[in-house]
Amino acid sequence: EITPRSVQDTGNVLKQGYLEKRSREHSFFGSEWQKRWCVLNRKTFYYYANEKSKQPKGNFSIEHYSARLAFHLRKDARKRCCFELTCPGKRTYEFTAPSPAEAEDWVDQIQFLLKDLSSLTIPYDDEEDEEEPYNDVDSSDSVNTASHNTTLNQDEPHVEMEEDDIYEVLPGGPRRDYANYYQGIWDCSGEHPDELSFHRGDLIYILSK
């Protein structure tokens, strides 16, 4: 059972937008393709009447499904905008995107998500799980230096900083992991054994998190 959610409460959205969904129960006078606001998050595909709906028209777990372009679904000029989601033993969902490029993007996003779901380790960055930022200034906008969760790499060369220059270029070299470099913007003295002391301008390299 998947808990119905409003459009605004679908969590970490990977992709959303209007698609035409093929109806299973269309009459002779009813439309075979119905416009729906579709939302894909990490585990579930939701579809709504519009982008402000409080309740979905339907939803299903994306796990074990596969996505592919399906030009055979229509005979008109929009046939290259079609794609379908299939799963053995479960209902097939058929959609028409606003353009062929959008159809391809939906398929790519879903396949990328399914590849993550089938792997043993799924990368997941949840801001709510981050530790509280170190703050020695009475300001809600203080910079998070992550001082108690970092380790200084002793092999990195010390950078001499000028008085007003805190934007020193990081040391060069092939294939450096810049994403894990941090630079102190003020002096900090660790008060506990698990806190790192550093000076303004020091380079800090994160070994692990």
BAFI-3210 file (N, C-alpha, C; in Angstrom, 3 decimals, decimal comma, padded with zeros to 6 digits):
// residues 209
n [1|2|3|4|5|6|7|8|9|10|11|12|13|14|15|16|17|18|19|20|21|22|23|24|25|26|27|28|29|30|31|32|33|34|35|36|37|38|39|40|41|42|43|44|45|46|47|48|49|50|51|52|53|54|55|56|57|58|59|60|61|62|63|64|65|66|67|68|69|70|71|72|73|74|75|76|77|78|79|80|81|82|83|84|85|86|87|88|89|90|91|92|93|94|95|96|97|98|99|100|101|102|103|104|105|106|107|108|109|110|111|112|113|114|115|116|117|118|119|120|121|122|123|124|125|126|127|128|129|130|131|132|133|134|135|136|137|138|139|140|141|142|143|144|145|146|147|148|149|150|151|152|153|154|155|156|157|158|159|160|161|162|163|164|165|166|167|168|169|170|171|172|173|174|175|176|177|178|179|180|181|182|183|184|185|186|187|188|189|190|191|192|193|194|195|196|197|198|199|200|201|202|203|204|205|206|207|208|209]
n.u [000,841|000,608|000,864|-001,456|-000,560|-000,492|000,291|002,212|003,424|005,046|007,647|011,142|011,465|012,202|011,511|008,947|005,843|003,461|001,805|000,192|-001,895|-002,713|-005,945|-007,427|-010,088|-011,753|-014,569|-016,580|-017,239|-015,568|-012,291|-009,369|-006,788|-005,682|-004,966|-002,511|-000,912|002,218|004,385|007,546|009,210|011,738|010,901|008,297|005,716|003,514|000,299|-001,739|-004,783|-004,248|-001,586|-002,049|-003,473|-004,895|-005,141|-003,893|-004,724|-003,879|-001,242|001,917|004,426|007,656|009,599|011,075|009,861|010,230|011,292|010,561|010,745|007,837|006,691|004,610|002,218|000,597|-000,883|-000,800|000,681|002,059|003,302|006,009|006,370|005,698|005,868|006,317|005,705|006,576|006,048|006,562|003,692|002,299|000,338|000,590|001,713|000,967|002,126|002,047|004,311|004,985|006,797|009,141|011,732|011,176|009,891|012,037|013,628|012,072|012,120|014,896|015,364|013,808|014,971|017,538|016,937|015,917|018,217|019,697|018,032|018,304|020,889|023,363|024,166|022,727|023,201|022,449|021,566|020,596|019,468|018,442|019,775|022,236|024,869|024,644|025,737|028,987|029,224|030,434|029,689|027,233|025,004|022,586|023,351|025,905|028,905|029,164|031,718|032,273|034,010|034,377|034,246|036,198|039,371|042,753|044,776|047,956|049,765|049,290|050,384|051,139|049,321|050,276|048,631|047,531|046,654|043,956|042,974|041,032|040,492|042,337|043,815|043,428|046,016|047,665|047,666|047,288|043,977|042,785|040,829|038,702|036,209|036,251|037,810|038,174|038,254|039,533|037,873|038,178|040,086|040,140|039,882|040,057|038,113|037,670|038,801|037,956|037,677|038,778|041,538|042,260|043,607|042,804|042,516|043,733|043,972|041,678|041,258|038,823|038,808|037,036|033,484]
n.v [-001,193|002,165|005,303|007,787|010,988|014,576|016,795|018,598|017,168|015,047|014,392|013,876|014,951|013,627|013,969|015,771|016,685|017,480|014,804|012,769|010,219|006,907|005,669|002,919|002,400|003,677|005,025|004,900|007,518|008,786|010,154|008,576|009,194|010,884|013,942|014,294|015,311|014,291|012,747|011,773|010,213|008,920|006,289|005,963|006,413|008,922|010,074|012,842|014,831|017,509|019,976|020,976|019,272|017,602|014,911|011,950|010,619|008,115|005,790|004,048|001,669|002,111|000,239|-002,626|-002,170|-001,379|001,052|002,280|003,660|003,847|003,724|002,514|002,946|005,009|006,274|008,710|012,015|012,257|009,962|009,488|010,519|008,814|006,578|003,683|001,967|-001,054|-004,178|-007,504|-009,404|-007,271|-004,230|-002,459|000,790|003,508|006,325|009,661|012,079|015,696|016,166|014,478|014,625|015,049|012,658|010,870|011,841|011,276|008,453|008,022|009,103|007,413|004,904|005,398|005,734|003,175|001,661|002,507|001,572|-001,151|-001,620|-002,474|-000,521|002,512|005,754|008,441|011,552|013,153|016,009|016,344|014,569|015,549|016,645|019,046|022,325|023,615|026,350|029,300|031,851|034,271|033,964|033,077|032,685|031,756|030,212|026,763|024,983|022,419|021,486|019,573|017,224|016,676|015,953|016,805|016,641|015,737|015,560|017,476|020,520|023,445|026,469|029,730|032,582|035,779|038,791|039,670|037,860|035,242|033,484|031,786|029,970|026,477|024,009|022,877|020,086|016,807|015,504|016,235|015,935|018,101|018,469|017,623|019,372|021,921|025,275|027,205|030,051|031,519|031,612|028,714|027,095|023,933|022,636|020,199|016,737|015,556|017,596|019,703|021,868|024,828|027,335|030,558|030,378|027,903|024,799|022,155|018,745|016,365|013,172|011,112|010,623]
n.w [000,000|-000,942|000,465|-000,294|-001,559|-001,595|-004,358|-003,459|-001,465|-002,142|-001,640|-002,335|-005,401|-008,535|-011,196|-012,898|-014,471|-017,117|-018,677|-021,140|-020,251|-021,027|-020,847|-019,146|-019,077|-021,084|-022,750|-025,779|-026,260|-024,544|-023,812|-024,986|-024,246|-021,443|-019,904|-017,450|-014,421|-013,717|-011,368|-010,340|-007,788|-005,552|-005,244|-006,129|-008,573|-009,259|-010,396|-011,202|-011,392|-011,914|-011,403|-008,874|-007,326|-004,477|-003,973|-005,489|-008,736|-009,126|-008,206|-008,187|-007,235|-008,464|-008,559|-010,013|-012,434|-015,948|-018,336|-021,593|-024,912|-026,955|-029,826|-031,118|-029,866|-030,732|-033,762|-034,859|-035,391|-033,051|-032,275|-031,800|-029,354|-027,375|-024,554|-022,439|-019,324|-018,021|-016,320|-015,426|-014,830|-013,780|-014,136|-017,236|-017,946|-020,004|-021,783|-023,203|-024,043|-024,070|-026,137|-028,354|-027,213|-024,511|-023,892|-024,166|-022,082|-019,801|-019,913|-019,637|-017,052|-015,437|-015,947|-014,958|-012,241|-011,641|-011,980|-009,810|-007,744|-008,033|-007,350|-004,820|-003,044|-002,548|-003,437|-001,307|-000,411|002,298|003,621|006,130|007,713|008,203|010,382|013,066|012,267|013,104|015,233|016,240|016,324|017,011|015,022|012,625|010,082|009,931|008,648|007,875|009,083|009,583|011,584|013,604|012,309|010,518|008,974|008,939|006,166|006,253|004,227|002,379|000,930|002,881|002,652|002,272|003,340|002,286|004,058|003,528|001,751|001,199|-000,736|-001,916|-004,557|-004,866|-004,381|-007,345|-009,679|-011,092|-011,496|-008,972|-005,997|-005,672|-004,526|-001,914|-000,528|001,899|003,178|005,797|007,123|009,304|012,432|014,450|017,519|018,771|021,386|022,456|022,429|020,019|018,229|015,608|015,360|013,574|011,316|009,902|006,442|006,254|004,500|004,430|004,141|003,483|004,646|005,214|005,714]
ca.u [000,000|001,325|000,049|-001,715|000,022|-000,768|001,419|003,230|003,931|005,549|009,026|012,255|010,980|013,240|010,991|007,505|005,362|002,228|001,837|-001,097|-001,893|-003,732|-006,931|-007,832|-011,551|-012,338|-015,732|-016,539|-017,318|-014,530|-010,969|-008,455|-005,625|-006,099|-003,863|-002,257|000,329|002,934|005,485|008,400|010,183|012,743|010,341|006,898|005,223|002,174|-000,319|-002,794|-005,621|-003,478|-000,425|-002,456|-004,372|-004,620|-005,106|-003,535|-005,646|-003,303|000,205|002,442|005,858|008,407|010,562|010,902|009,348|011,214|010,735|011,070|009,957|006,832|006,093|003,450|001,009|-000,245|-000,698|-000,800|001,972|002,701|003,718|007,376|006,348|005,111|006,692|005,526|006,326|006,105|006,570|005,910|002,647|001,648|-000,266|001,437|001,293|001,339|002,101|002,503|004,968|004,762|007,720|010,014|012,837|010,643|009,669|013,345|014,106|011,333|012,666|016,244|015,288|013,266|015,974|018,599|016,434|015,831|019,574|020,044|017,244|018,765|022,252|023,429|024,302|022,058|023,633|021,296|021,951|019,446|019,925|018,000|020,665|023,508|025,093|024,489|026,964|029,763|028,860|030,944|029,236|025,800|024,338|022,021|023,929|027,327|029,322|029,414|033,090|032,382|035,317|034,525|034,042|037,160|040,724|043,725|045,696|049,282|050,578|048,993|051,249|050,514|049,165|050,442|047,541|047,639|045,758|042,551|042,658|040,630|040,106|043,556|043,575|043,897|047,230|047,368|048,027|046,317|042,844|042,585|039,457|038,376|034,937|036,476|038,656|037,515|039,248|039,107|037,706|038,599|040,826|039,278|040,629|039,247|038,007|037,538|039,731|037,459|037,489|039,983|041,993|042,828|043,768|042,216|043,266|044,201|043,223|041,248|040,844|037,959|039,199|035,835|032,329]
ca.v [000,000|003,426|006,368|008,890|012,263|015,709|017,121|019,305|016,318|013,818|014,143|014,251|014,759|013,479|014,558|015,983|017,422|016,974|013,740|012,163|008,818|006,103|005,158|001,526|002,291|004,767|004,651|005,374|008,980|009,307|010,297|007,476|009,787|011,893|014,764|014,087|015,835|013,103|013,038|010,629|010,386|007,858|004,940|005,922|007,226|009,438|010,893|013,686|015,539|018,704|020,191|021,472|018,278|017,149|013,465|011,432|009,724|006,782|005,735|002,689|001,558|002,039|-000,852|-003,781|-001,747|-000,903|002,110|002,269|004,380|002,932|004,457|001,782|003,257|005,960|006,294|010,095|012,696|012,252|008,600|009,498|011,085|007,808|005,618|002,816|001,351|-002,435|-005,048|-008,814|-009,691|-006,055|-003,379|-001,620|002,191|004,081|007,784|010,504|013,289|016,856|016,151|013,292|014,827|014,847|011,221|010,271|012,242|010,476|007,097|008,055|009,331|006,213|003,850|005,763|005,438|001,725|001,160|002,755|000,700|-002,530|-001,739|-002,798|000,726|003,603|007,057|009,193|012,737|013,668|017,170|016,263|013,713|016,201|017,090|020,472|023,043|024,243|027,761|030,065|033,223|034,353|034,302|031,909|032,575|031,433|029,173|025,454|024,570|020,980|021,373|018,395|016,028|016,735|015,534|017,519|015,778|016,292|015,501|018,606|021,675|024,567|027,633|031,001|033,458|037,198|039,219|039,796|036,957|033,915|032,712|031,266|028,832|025,231|023,533|022,184|018,680|016,060|014,762|016,500|015,778|019,409|018,459|017,334|020,405|023,048|026,267|027,953|031,494|032,154|030,711|027,916|026,271|022,834|022,591|018,798|015,892|015,198|018,798|020,074|023,257|025,273|028,769|031,187|030,099|026,515|023,848|020,946|017,722|015,379|011,807|010,283|011,243]
ca.w [000,000|-001,015|001,029|-001,237|-001,157|-002,462|-005,231|-002,687|-000,392|-002,755|-001,227|-003,204|-006,767|-009,553|-012,427|-012,883|-015,630|-017,706|-019,667|-021,450|-019,820|-021,703|-019,894|-019,332|-019,101|-021,861|-023,536|-027,159|-026,218|-023,666|-024,407|-024,707|-023,598|-020,474|-019,424|-016,033|-013,857|-013,259|-010,447|-010,046|-006,717|-005,506|-005,253|-006,539|-009,686|-008,973|-011,441|-010,644|-012,361|-012,272|-010,544|-007,562|-006,735|-003,115|-003,994|-006,817|-009,437|-008,950|-007,980|-008,141|-006,945|-009,708|-008,458|-010,913|-013,737|-016,921|-019,190|-022,964|-025,905|-027,532|-030,951|-031,628|-029,093|-031,471|-035,219|-035,320|-035,447|-031,733|-031,936|-031,307|-027,991|-026,486|-023,837|-021,567|-018,161|-017,972|-015,270|-015,543|-013,854|-013,295|-015,154|-018,066|-017,987|-021,301|-021,693|-024,303|-023,552|-024,944|-027,269|-028,347|-026,269|-023,158|-023,733|-023,932|-020,761|-018,825|-019,949|-019,071|-015,601|-014,797|-016,034|-014,026|-010,903|-011,483|-011,835|-008,411|-006,876|-008,158|-006,834|-003,391|-002,287|-003,232|-002,892|-000,840|000,355|003,031|004,376|007,512|008,464|008,419|011,748|013,285|011,917|014,177|015,217|017,378|016,121|017,262|013,766|011,962|008,744|010,004|007,705|008,466|008,793|009,850|012,216|014,436|011,495|009,433|009,297|008,127|005,431|006,513|003,024|001,517|001,235|003,575|001,783|002,962|002,933|002,540|005,133|003,155|000,645|001,659|-001,912|-002,531|-005,438|-004,291|-005,055|-008,589|-009,760|-011,888|-010,923|-007,555|-005,534|-005,115|-003,797|-000,504|000,073|002,542|003,580|006,970|006,920|010,549|013,316|015,315|018,477|019,258|022,841|022,848|021,669|018,683|017,444|014,880|015,401|012,306|011,177|008,722|005,232|006,187|003,670|005,141|003,198|004,119|004,341|005,247|006,364]
c.u [000,877|000,403|-000,185|-001,166|-000,406|000,463|002,556|003,911|004,504|007,020|010,045|011,891|012,159|012,803|009,486|007,109|004,084|002,533|000,400|-000,996|-003,029|-004,652|-007,278|-009,332|-012,175|-013,508|-015,581|-016,524|-016,228|-013,181|-010,078|-007,227|-006,063|-004,881|-003,726|-000,936|001,045|004,163|006,234|009,307|011,051|012,158|008,976|006,617|003,780|001,622|-001,600|-003,611|-004,913|-002,396|-000,776|-003,341|-003,921|-004,500|-004,726|-004,677|-005,188|-001,829|000,640|003,931|006,599|009,360|010,135|010,261|010,520|010,517|011,367|010,165|009,034|006,079|004,824|002,138|000,069|000,089|-000,598|000,608|002,733|003,218|005,139|007,496|005,903|006,180|005,807|006,373|005,737|006,775|005,849|004,891|001,922|001,123|000,808|000,862|001,848|001,130|002,509|003,072|004,708|005,656|008,533|011,165|012,384|010,392|010,991|013,868|013,381|011,893|014,045|016,216|014,804|014,295|017,143|018,187|016,396|017,211|020,055|019,322|017,745|020,186|022,225|023,513|023,707|022,546|022,426|021,760|020,715|019,910|019,536|018,944|022,004|023,640|024,917|025,781|027,659|029,547|029,424|030,646|027,736|025,075|023,839|022,619|025,398|027,653|029,608|030,817|033,294|033,677|035,475|034,366|035,045|038,537|041,697|044,655|047,099|050,151|050,339|049,876|050,470|050,462|049,308|049,410|047,899|046,519|044,296|042,131|042,329|040,250|041,334|043,217|044,161|045,128|046,893|047,805|046,953|045,244|042,691|041,099|039,003|037,108|035,134|037,477|037,788|038,614|038,703|038,965|037,915|039,412|039,846|040,150|039,704|039,261|037,920|038,454|039,264|037,194|038,829|040,293|042,584|042,876|043,078|043,104|043,782|043,332|042,925|040,744|040,044|038,367|037,988|034,735|031,505]
c.v [001,245|004,532|007,460|010,203|013,353|015,987|017,743|018,415|015,012|013,558|014,610|013,941|014,692|014,081|014,710|016,789|016,796|015,913|013,358|010,679|008,072|005,470|003,710|001,408|003,472|004,240|005,187|006,896|009,597|009,351|009,124|007,964|010,945|012,626|014,613|014,756|014,659|013,487|011,744|010,980|009,139|006,452|004,837|006,844|007,616|010,124|011,535|014,318|016,805|018,922|020,741|020,483|017,862|015,629|012,979|010,625|008,279|006,881|004,277|002,738|001,325|000,846|-002,030|-003,417|-001,443|000,102|002,028|003,112|003,391|003,654|003,785|002,174|004,197|005,900|007,721|010,698|012,649|010,871|008,551|010,114|010,059|006,965|004,805|002,265|-000,041|-003,184|-006,390|-009,040|-008,480|-005,233|-002,612|-000,211|002,825|005,595|008,418|011,780|014,454|016,856|014,864|013,417|014,600|013,369|010,515|010,610|011,470|009,060|007,055|008,204|008,078|005,086|004,115|005,421|003,932|001,098|001,366|001,795|-000,732|-002,725|-002,002|-001,557|001,847|004,914|007,887|010,330|013,315|014,801|017,073|015,415|014,366|016,661|018,592|021,194|023,616|025,744|028,448|031,546|033,249|034,813|033,038|031,700|032,203|030,251|027,883|025,002|023,092|020,656|020,085|017,116|015,975|016,331|016,245|016,524|016,379|016,320|016,700|019,793|022,783|025,782|028,897|031,990|034,912|037,623|039,185|038,828|035,572|033,031|032,213|030,049|027,583|024,746|022,695|020,735|017,930|015,405|014,988|016,422|017,074|019,393|018,233|018,278|021,490|023,999|027,085|029,434|032,263|031,151|029,957|027,051|025,186|022,759|021,157|017,948|015,578|016,423|019,243|021,559|023,622|026,793|029,261|030,932|028,676|025,692|022,608|019,959|016,649|013,978|010,874|011,032|010,150]
c.w [000,000|-000,507|-000,006|-000,700|-002,124|-003,315|-004,435|-001,651|-000,922|-002,463|-002,251|-004,657|-007,740|-010,884|-012,289|-014,107|-016,166|-018,756|-019,993|-021,124|-020,516|-020,680|-020,208|-019,566|-019,845|-022,692|-024,960|-027,203|-025,344|-024,363|-024,013|-023,947|-022,712|-019,922|-017,910|-015,643|-013,199|-012,449|-010,161|-008,883|-006,638|-005,591|-005,924|-007,712|-009,347|-010,220|-010,888|-011,766|-012,839|-011,227|-009,166|-006,813|-005,330|-003,043|-005,386|-007,424|-009,296|-008,675|-007,951|-007,845|-008,254|-009,729|-009,327|-012,247|-014,667|-017,824|-020,570|-023,849|-026,611|-028,650|-031,477|-030,943|-029,828|-032,955|-035,752|-035,252|-034,124|-031,331|-031,376|-029,911|-026,955|-025,790|-022,909|-020,425|-018,012|-016,833|-015,390|-014,429|-013,313|-014,462|-015,925|-018,115|-019,264|-021,277|-023,020|-023,705|-024,508|-026,189|-027,233|-027,355|-024,827|-022,896|-023,431|-022,542|-019,655|-018,758|-019,306|-017,554|-014,876|-014,820|-015,090|-012,594|-010,663|-011,315|-010,408|-007,480|-006,911|-007,637|-005,336|-002,534|-003,108|-002,636|-002,515|000,043|001,009|003,917|005,838|008,363|008,759|009,864|011,848|012,956|013,142|014,114|016,444|017,198|016,323|016,013|013,117|010,596|008,764|009,114|008,451|008,095|009,023|010,589|013,012|013,625|010,353|009,918|008,388|007,463|005,531|005,268|002,110|001,887|001,925|002,656|002,621|002,422|003,199|003,472|004,737|002,060|001,182|000,489|-002,667|-003,385|-004,799|-005,049|-006,268|-008,548|-010,504|-011,041|-009,424|-007,206|-004,866|-004,263|-002,302|000,153|000,709|003,023|004,749|006,667|008,227|011,366|014,196|016,220|019,009|020,773|023,356|021,972|020,249|017,809|016,852|015,049|014,054|012,289|009,915|007,506|005,130|005,255|004,493|004,108|003,947|003,696|004,309|005,966|007,025]
res [e|i|t|p|r|s|v|q|d|t|g|n|v|l|k|q|g|y|l|e|k|r|s|r|e|h|s|f|f|g|s|e|w|q|k|r|w|c|v|l|n|r|k|t|f|y|y|y|a|n|e|k|s|k|q|p|k|g|n|f|s|i|e|h|y|s|a|r|l|a|f|h|l|r|k|d|a|r|k|r|c|c|f|e|l|t|c|p|g|k|r|t|y|e|f|t|a|p|s|p|a|e|a|e|d|w|v|d|q|i|q|f|l|l|k|d|l|s|s|l|t|i|p|y|d|d|e|e|d|e|e|e|p|y|n|d|v|d|s|s|d|s|v|n|t|a|s|h|n|t|t|l|n|q|d|e|p|h|v|e|m|e|e|d|d|i|y|e|v|l|p|g|g|p|r|r|d|y|a|n|y|y|q|g|i|w|d|c|s|g|e|h|p|d|e|l|s|f|h|r|g|d|l|i|y|i|l|s|k]
***
